[in-house]
Amino acid sequence: MSRIHVTGASGFIGRVMTARLREDGHEVTGSDLKDGPDVLPLDLRDRVAVVALMRELAPDVVVHGGAISGAMLATGDPALMFDVSISGTLNIAEAMRQSGLARLVFLSSNAVYADAATRDPVDEDAPVGAGDAYGASKLAAESILRAYAMTNGIATIALRISSVFGPRRDTPYLISQTLEAARARRPIEITDARSNMRQFVHVSDAARAICLAVAAVRSGFTPVNITGGTYLSEEQIVRTLLADFPSPAISVIVDPSRNDDGRVGPLDISRAAELLGYTPSVDIAAALAELAQPVVPPQR
Ligand SMILES: NC(=O)c1ccc[n+]([C@@H]2O[C@H](COP(=O)([O-])OP(=O)(O)OC[C@H]3O[C@@H](n4cnc5c(N)ncnc54)[C@H](O)[C@@H]3O)[C@@H](O)[C@H]2O)c1
């Protein structure tokens, strides 16, 4: 059993991973800007507060997930996204250094990868170079953590997680937007396969990967890809999601600004298997059908 501190504990992934870490027998504390059951109030941008909390709790492992999660949330205020991601991550690393804490699991993203000319599998050595504020903020956070790992001995596993889906995700995304449109009998707008292939991972698989990373002892800075093992167009996902729905109207648009899983090939997750023992376990079609359940109208 270890003492774990989770930032972003009131969030979609934070709630699931906190519960799962507790099931694994860990003593877990959580913090967030937003209220939640058993969640300590913390603004990651407040270094004095972050240092005080780390000193007080002295966790064996910090799981750092607090962030503005997703490129779609940066459009109105990219500076806020950079501020939370960069200052927040710097404050966590600095608080850990000052408190002598040595192990961190960071929730990074596959948004760090640069667009690729081919759709070959993408391993952790593939070129990085994000094209939006979200990916750039994660890449900057990774750079800070790499420096603290190399010079201050804070061993960091950065999980480069693809798009996460599942029940109770609050931030807007393809699956909830499709279900909302279907409920309202509105046409569904999706992006074309050339600009936007999707690599969804179920929140229970993402939480399991995080628990495995918490248990894995590594030195230095180790990026690890995490995905659900599928590589599908938005049209394939929407058609699976609404399989029982009477002919939804789907319009396919070309919108280079909507690039949710990067213009790259499928993430190679062999490092996750080798170092963490992670392989995806959720069947995406079954999980999508479960999410669609409430909007499927009764069959005549
Ligand atoms: N959801 C995905 O598809 C996905 C994919 C890859 C990586 N991630 C990363 O995983 C983490 C969790 O994502 P999520 O989907 O649960 O998002 P979420 O928005 O549900 O949770 C993020 C939490 O961070 C908190 N937060 C924001 N600003 C803060 C601040 N200044 N101080 C303290 N807390 C603050 C929010 O209140 C929220 O509860 C994020 O770092 C995200 O970038 C998410």
The ligand as an SDF file (V2000), in Angstrom:
LIG
                    3D

 44 48  0  0  0  0  0  0  0  0999 V2000
  -10.2990   13.1540  -21.2710 N   0  0  0  0  0  0  0  0  0  0  0  0
   -9.3840   12.8560  -22.1990 C   0  0  0  0  0  0  0  0  0  0  0  0
   -9.7240   12.4950  -23.3390 O   0  0  0  0  0  0  0  0  0  0  0  0
   -7.9060   12.9400  -21.8620 C   0  0  0  0  0  0  0  0  0  0  0  0
   -6.9820   12.3550  -22.7410 C   0  0  0  0  0  0  0  0  0  0  0  0
   -5.6120   12.4490  -22.4410 C   0  0  0  0  0  0  0  0  0  0  0  0
   -5.1940   13.1020  -21.2970 C   0  0  0  0  0  0  0  0  0  0  0  0
   -6.1140   13.6690  -20.4630 N   0  0  0  0  0  0  0  0  0  0  0  0
   -5.6380   14.3850  -19.2690 C   0  0  0  0  0  0  0  0  0  0  0  0
   -6.1520   13.7460  -18.1260 O   0  0  0  0  0  0  0  0  0  0  0  0
   -6.4050   14.7340  -17.1130 C   0  0  0  0  0  0  0  0  0  0  0  0
   -7.8480   14.6260  -16.6240 C   0  0  0  0  0  0  0  0  0  0  0  0
   -8.7180   14.8440  -17.7200 O   0  0  0  0  0  0  0  0  0  0  0  0
  -10.3100   14.7590  -17.5610 P   0  0  0  0  0  0  0  0  0  0  0  0
  -10.8500   14.3210  -18.8620 O   0  0  0  0  0  0  0  0  0  0  0  0
  -10.6600   14.0200  -16.3330 O   0  0  0  0  0  0  0  0  0  0  0  0
  -10.6770   16.2980  -17.4380 O   0  0  0  0  0  0  0  0  0  0  0  0
  -11.6450   17.0380  -16.4030 P   0  0  0  0  0  0  0  0  0  0  0  0
  -11.8340   18.4210  -16.9270 O   0  0  0  0  0  0  0  0  0  0  0  0
  -12.8550   16.2350  -16.1580 O   0  0  0  0  0  0  0  0  0  0  0  0
  -10.7320   17.0650  -15.0950 O   0  0  0  0  0  0  0  0  0  0  0  0
   -9.6720   17.9770  -14.9260 C   0  0  0  0  0  0  0  0  0  0  0  0
   -9.7690   18.5480  -13.5240 C   0  0  0  0  0  0  0  0  0  0  0  0
   -8.7050   19.5030  -13.3550 O   0  0  0  0  0  0  0  0  0  0  0  0
   -9.2390   20.5290  -12.5400 C   0  0  0  0  0  0  0  0  0  0  0  0
   -8.5110   21.8000  -12.6680 N   0  0  0  0  0  0  0  0  0  0  0  0
   -8.5670   22.6800  -13.7030 C   0  0  0  0  0  0  0  0  0  0  0  0
   -7.8490   23.7590  -13.4070 N   0  0  0  0  0  0  0  0  0  0  0  0
   -7.3180   23.5700  -12.1690 C   0  0  0  0  0  0  0  0  0  0  0  0
   -6.4980   24.3530  -11.3130 C   0  0  0  0  0  0  0  0  0  0  0  0
   -6.0770   25.5740  -11.6780 N   0  0  0  0  0  0  0  0  0  0  0  0
   -6.1690   23.8430  -10.1140 N   0  0  0  0  0  0  0  0  0  0  0  0
   -6.6050   22.6170   -9.7330 C   0  0  0  0  0  0  0  0  0  0  0  0
   -7.3830   21.8320  -10.4850 N   0  0  0  0  0  0  0  0  0  0  0  0
   -7.7440   22.3160  -11.6930 C   0  0  0  0  0  0  0  0  0  0  0  0
  -10.6800   20.6950  -13.0050 C   0  0  0  0  0  0  0  0  0  0  0  0
  -11.4700   21.3440  -12.0230 O   0  0  0  0  0  0  0  0  0  0  0  0
  -11.0950   19.2640  -13.2700 C   0  0  0  0  0  0  0  0  0  0  0  0
  -11.7900   18.6830  -12.1810 O   0  0  0  0  0  0  0  0  0  0  0  0
   -6.0380   16.0830  -17.7370 C   0  0  0  0  0  0  0  0  0  0  0  0
   -4.7300   16.4090  -17.3960 O   0  0  0  0  0  0  0  0  0  0  0  0
   -6.1570   15.8040  -19.2140 C   0  0  0  0  0  0  0  0  0  0  0  0
   -5.3820   16.6910  -19.9730 O   0  0  0  0  0  0  0  0  0  0  0  0
   -7.4690   13.5920  -20.7260 C   0  0  0  0  0  0  0  0  0  0  0  0
  1  2  1  0
  2  3  2  0
  2  4  1  0
  4  5  1  0
  4 44  2  0
  5  6  2  0
  6  7  1  0
  7  8  2  0
  8  9  1  0
  8 44  1  0
  9 10  1  0
  9 42  1  0
 10 11  1  0
 11 12  1  0
 11 40  1  0
 12 13  1  0
 13 14  1  0
 14 15  2  0
 14 16  1  0
 14 17  1  0
 17 18  1  0
 18 19  2  0
 18 20  1  0
 18 21  1  0
 21 22  1  0
 22 23  1  0
 23 24  1  0
 23 38  1  0
 24 25  1  0
 25 26  1  0
 25 36  1  0
 26 27  1  0
 26 35  1  0
 27 28  2  0
 28 29  1  0
 29 30  1  0
 29 35  2  0
 30 31  1  0
 30 32  2  0
 32 33  1  0
 33 34  2  0
 34 35  1  0
 36 37  1  0
 36 38  1  0
 38 39  1  0
 40 41  1  0
 40 42  1  0
 42 43  1  0
M  CHG  2   8   1  16  -1
M  END
$$$$
